[in-house]
Amino acid sequence: MSDITWIQAFLRLLQMFRTILNNNTELSNDKIDELVNTFMNTLPALLKAQLQAAVILDFMYHSL
């Protein structure tokens, strides 16, 4: 089994963060989305672009 990339690791951590917020707070999904979007908007443009590309590729891969 190959190691995951740092992008995959980051996306997994972000998903775990969403899950923790959803399961352990009274925040609505809209508020969680707002928090995640605010966080993502603070990332450097290059990192954000790489993450977005990884999400698109992952979606395409799992849609087949």
Protein Blocks (a to p, Z undefined) as FASTA:
>chain_A
ZZddfklmmmmmmmmmmmmmmmmccbdfklmmmmmmmmmmmpcfklmmmmmmmmmmmmmm
mmZZ
